[in-house]
Amino acid sequence: MARTASLIFIVLDVLKPLQHKRIIEKELEGFGIRLNKKPPNIIFKRKDKGGINLQTLVPQSELDLDLVKTILGEYRISSADITLRYDATADDLIDVVEGNRSYIPCIYLLNKIDQISVEELDIICEIPHCVPISAHHKWNYDSLLEKMWEYLKLVRDETQSQYLCVSLNASGLGDF
């Protein structure tokens, strides 16, 4: 279900340690869901023959031809064209070869901010991809809504068509 979502909300208790956040992230990563990451900028094309052809457009700190051959050998791939467009890691290459990863934006909702101090709230606000809220008092829902629109890349279109304007008369019927 989460693999097809456009946005994931993870609600965490602000009074508990953020260790729960890491546990949930690791669990989702095991299912092939990458939170708040972009797909690797790697071009991978299988071939019938010709061996492994590796092109790097930027210097690589981790991947070299031998490591790429070893990784592809694990997947029984002996011929492929690979283009690395950035400094990629072995995990990035594995994600591209597997081809079944989902890259989904995630917002962490830190609930129960009504039970912490202002100084603690300032520290919590520094955590990336987090929105502190109080569900009980309905605090900070506006920030949550703004962040949701931002992560979903939604655009509000406030144009109004002249054909859709209908005025209601006293009887409740529209004048067209």
N, C-alpha and C positions, 0 to 999 in steps of 0.2 A: 504494500500500500504506500509506504513512504517513498519508494523509488519513483513513483509517478507524480509526487507532490511538486507544486511550484514553490512552496515555502514551508519550512518546518519550524514550528514553535516548540521550544523545550522550556518547560516551566520548572524552575528550581527554587528551593527555599533559601532565602538570603541568610538565614541563621545557620544553615548547615554548611560544611566546607565545600569548596568548589570541586572536590574530588568526584562528586557525583557527575559533574559535567564531563570530566575525562572518561569516566566509565561509560557513559552514554555514547560519547564520540567514538570510543574504541569499538563498542558494540555495533554501531551503525557502519563503521569502516569495515568491519568483518563481513557485513552484508553488501559491500560494494557501494556504499553511499558516502560521498565525500562532501563534508559540510563546509560551506563558505570557501570553496576552492574553484578555480577555473580549470577546464579540461587542459591537459598538457598540449603544448603546441608542437606536436610531433606528428610527422607524416609517416604512416606505416602501410606498405603495400606488399602483399605476398606475391611471389612469382613461382612459376613452375620450375625454372632452372636459372642458373647464373650466379648463385652464391649470395652472400650478404653484402650489400652495397650501403655503406654508412657515409652520410654527408652531415657535417656539422657546420652551422652558420655562425656559431659563436664558440669560443674555447670552452671545453667541458672539464669540470673539476672531478666528476665521478665516473662518467661513462667513457669507455674507450672501445675499440673494435673487439677486443678479446672478451670484455664483460658483456657486450651486446650479443656476441656469438654464444656465450654461455647461457644467457637468459633465453635467447631464442631456441637453443638446443633443448632446454627444459620443456618447451612447447612443441618440440619436433618440427621446427621450422628451419630449413636449411637454405632457403632462397627468399630474399626480401629486399626491398628498397626502404631505407629508413633515413629521414631527414630530421635532425634535431635543430629546432629554431631558437632554442634558449638553453641555458645551463640546466639540463635535465638530470633527474636522479634515476636510480634503478627502479624505484617504485613507480615513477612516472611512465617508464617504458613498459613495465608489466601491466599497468592500467590500460595503456593503449593496445597492447597485444591481446589482453583479455577482451577488451571492447565492450564490457558489460557494466561499466561504472556509471553511476549517476552523480552529477555535480549539482547540488541543491543548496540554495541559500538558507541560512538558519538564523533565527533570532532567539536569544536566550532571555526568557522573562524571569527576572529575579523578584520573586513575590515576597510580601511581608515587609516592605520597606518602612511601614509604620512602626516597626518594633526595633529599629536601629537609630543611631545618632546621625546627625547631619554630617559629621566628619567621616563616618563610615560610609555614608551615602556618596560623598564626594569621591572616595576611593573606588567604590563599586562602579561609579559612572565611567571610570577610566577603562574598564574591561571592554574589549572590542566585541561588537555584535550583541551587546546586552542592553536591555531596557529594564530599569527598575520600576516596579509597579506595586500597588497595594490593591489587590482584588476586593478586599473587604471594604475599603474606603473609596474605591474606584479612583485612585490617584494615578496620574501620569498616563492615562489612556490616550491622550492626544499625541504624546511622543511615540507611543506604541503604534498608533495609526499612521503617523508620518513615516516611521521606519518601515512599516509594512509596505506602504506605497513605494518607498524608495527601493526596497529589496525586490519587489515584484516588477519594478520599472513601469509602474502605471502612470498614465498621464490623464489629468482631468480635462475634459473637453467641455467648455461652458458655452458653446455656441447654441443658439436657439433658432430653430427653424420658424419661419413666419407661418408655415402651414400647421404647426403643432400648437400654436397659441389659441386657446379656447377660453372665452370669458363666460362665466356662469351668470345667468340672470336670477331673479328672485325665486323662480320655481325650481332652480337646480339644474335646469336643462341648458346645454351649451348653445351659444350663438355662433354659428359658423360663418 
